Amino acid sequence: MSDKDLIRALKQIIEKELGSFNKLLPKDILSTIEKKITPEIENIIEQSGYVKKSKYKNLEKIITDLEKRIDDLEKN
């Protein structure tokens, strides 16, 4: 699941749970809540052993580059 999909899913869950309160709250409250809780949710997810897709791709690129450097050093 991509980062955007995760955020969209969480936003839908919040909207669903707020239900009738949604009509009473200012329209921008959900985006404000989303901005405030997203970093906390990401921390909880990472503590569970998962990482964001973008972070995974960056780590994968670093590993590939390091493996290539090791291969080049072994050849010399």
C-alpha positions as CSV (number, residue, x, y, z in Angstrom):
1,M,0.0,0.0,0.0
2,S,1.5,3.4,-1.0
3,D,1.7,6.3,1.4
4,K,-1.1,8.2,-0.4
5,D,-3.3,5.1,-0.2
6,L,-2.6,4.8,3.5
7,I,-3.4,8.4,4.2
8,R,-6.6,8.2,2.1
9,A,-7.7,5.1,4.0
10,L,-7.1,6.8,7.3
11,K,-9.0,9.9,6.2
12,Q,-12.0,7.8,5.2
13,I,-12.0,5.9,8.5
14,I,-11.9,9.2,10.4
15,E,-14.7,10.6,8.2
16,K,-16.8,7.5,8.8
17,E,-16.3,7.5,12.5
18,L,-17.1,11.2,12.8
19,G,-20.3,10.7,11.0
20,S,-22.9,13.3,12.1
21,F,-20.2,15.3,13.8
22,N,-18.7,16.0,10.4
23,K,-21.6,18.4,9.7
24,L,-20.9,20.4,12.9
25,L,-17.1,20.6,12.4
26,P,-15.3,23.1,10.1
27,K,-14.6,21.7,6.7
28,D,-10.8,22.0,7.0
29,I,-10.7,20.1,10.4
30,L,-10.2,16.7,8.7
31,S,-7.1,18.0,6.8
32,T,-5.8,19.6,10.0
33,I,-6.3,16.4,11.9
34,E,-4.7,14.4,9.1
35,K,-1.6,16.7,9.1
36,K,-1.2,16.3,12.9
37,I,-1.7,12.6,13.2
38,T,0.1,11.4,10.1
39,P,3.6,11.6,11.6
40,E,2.4,9.8,14.7
41,I,0.8,7.0,12.7
42,E,4.0,6.7,10.6
43,N,6.0,6.3,13.8
44,I,3.7,3.6,15.1
45,I,3.8,1.8,11.8
46,E,7.6,1.9,11.7
47,Q,7.9,0.7,15.3
48,S,5.9,-2.3,14.2
49,G,8.6,-3.1,11.7
50,Y,7.1,-1.6,8.5
51,V,8.5,1.3,6.5
52,K,7.0,3.7,4.0
53,K,7.4,2.7,0.4
54,S,9.5,5.7,-0.4
55,K,11.9,4.9,2.5
56,Y,12.1,1.2,1.3
57,K,12.9,2.3,-2.2
58,N,15.7,4.6,-0.9
59,L,17.2,1.8,1.2
60,E,16.9,-0.6,-1.7
61,K,18.9,1.9,-3.9
62,I,21.6,2.3,-1.2
63,I,21.9,-1.5,-0.9
64,T,22.2,-1.9,-4.7
65,D,24.9,0.9,-4.9
66,L,26.8,-0.7,-2.0
67,E,26.7,-4.1,-3.6
68,K,28.0,-2.7,-6.8
69,R,30.9,-0.9,-5.0
70,I,31.8,-4.2,-3.3
71,D,31.8,-6.1,-6.6
72,D,34.0,-3.4,-8.1
73,L,36.4,-3.5,-5.2
74,E,36.6,-7.3,-5.4
75,K,37.5,-7.2,-9.1
76,N,40.4,-4.8,-8.4
